[in-house]
Amino acid sequence: MASDRDILRQVNELVAEERDLRDKLQHREIDESEEHARLKSLEAQLDQCWDLLRQRRALRAGGGDPDSATVRPESEVEGYLN
């Protein structure tokens, strides 16, 4: 199971990739459709990471085992706002 530190490392890598995509778009190395498709995927992965961290923290705060937290499907995590 990933630790909080591992999850935060993944978040940082995804954010760096997001910045790189925007930079590539600005320099016309990729087109908008490619950027949008990849950004959508990155945002979903970020939401899953943040959800996993929240689960782990809630379990820890409640005296549970944070390692019992699981990555929820993208469809579930992305549906929270709807």
Backbone torsions as a table, in degrees:
resi	resn	phi	psi	omega
1	MET	NA	141.4	179.0
2	ALA	-72.4	143.8	175.6
3	SER	-87.0	168.7	175.8
4	ASP	-55.9	-41.0	-178.9
5	ARG	-62.3	-42.4	178.2
6	ASP	-62.5	-41.9	-179.2
7	ILE	-65.6	-43.4	178.4
8	LEU	-65.5	-34.6	176.0
9	ARG	-62.6	-42.6	178.0
10	GLN	-63.3	-41.6	177.0
11	VAL	-58.2	-47.1	-179.7
12	ASN	-61.6	-39.4	178.4
13	GLU	-65.5	-41.2	179.1
14	LEU	-66.4	-40.3	178.1
15	VAL	-64.7	-40.1	177.3
16	ALA	-62.9	-40.3	177.9
17	GLU	-65.7	-38.2	177.4
18	GLU	-60.7	-45.8	178.5
19	ARG	-62.2	-41.4	179.9
20	ASP	-62.0	-42.0	178.0
21	LEU	-61.0	-44.7	-179.5
22	ARG	-64.6	-37.6	177.3
23	ASP	-65.0	-43.4	179.0
24	LYS	-63.5	-38.3	177.4
25	LEU	-64.4	-44.3	-179.5
26	GLN	-60.9	-35.0	-179.8
27	HIS	-93.3	11.1	176.6
28	ARG	58.4	33.0	175.6
29	GLU	-84.7	-21.2	174.4
30	ILE	-137.0	162.0	178.2
31	ASP	-96.6	170.4	-175.3
32	GLU	-61.9	-38.1	-178.3
33	SER	-65.3	-39.2	177.6
34	GLU	-66.3	-42.8	179.2
35	GLU	-62.6	-45.8	-177.7
36	HIS	-63.6	-42.5	179.9
37	ALA	-62.7	-45.2	-178.9
38	ARG	-70.4	-37.9	178.0
39	LEU	-62.2	-39.8	178.8
40	LYS	-59.9	-43.3	178.4
41	SER	-65.4	-43.9	179.1
42	LEU	-61.8	-42.7	-179.6
43	GLU	-62.9	-39.6	177.9
44	ALA	-65.0	-42.1	178.3
45	GLN	-64.7	-39.6	177.1
46	LEU	-63.2	-43.6	178.3
47	ASP	-60.3	-39.5	177.9
48	GLN	-65.1	-40.2	178.1
49	CYS	-62.9	-47.8	-179.2
50	TRP	-64.0	-38.9	177.9
51	ASP	-62.3	-43.8	179.5
52	LEU	-62.7	-42.5	177.1
53	LEU	-61.8	-42.9	178.2
54	ARG	-62.1	-42.3	177.3
55	GLN	-59.7	-47.6	-178.1
56	ARG	-61.6	-43.0	-179.4
57	ARG	-67.2	-39.6	178.6
58	ALA	-65.5	-43.1	178.1
59	LEU	-61.9	-44.9	179.7
60	ARG	-61.3	-44.8	-179.0
61	ALA	-65.1	-31.2	-179.2
62	GLY	-90.7	8.8	179.1
63	GLY	82.1	10.4	179.6
64	GLY	-90.8	179.7	179.7
65	ASP	-91.2	112.5	-179.1
66	PRO	-61.9	-23.3	179.2
67	ASP	-72.2	-7.7	176.6
68	SER	-84.6	-7.3	176.4
69	ALA	-67.8	145.8	-179.8
70	THR	-129.6	153.4	175.6
71	VAL	-71.0	124.1	179.0
72	ARG	-86.2	152.6	179.9
73	PRO	-59.3	149.5	179.1
74	GLU	-54.6	-40.9	-178.5
75	SER	-61.4	-33.0	179.3
76	GLU	-76.7	-47.8	-177.3
77	VAL	-65.7	-40.9	-179.2
78	GLU	-73.5	-18.1	-179.2
79	GLY	-85.4	-4.9	-177.9
80	TYR	-59.3	-35.3	-175.9
81	LEU	-82.4	-14.4	-177.0
82	ASN	-91.7	NA	NA
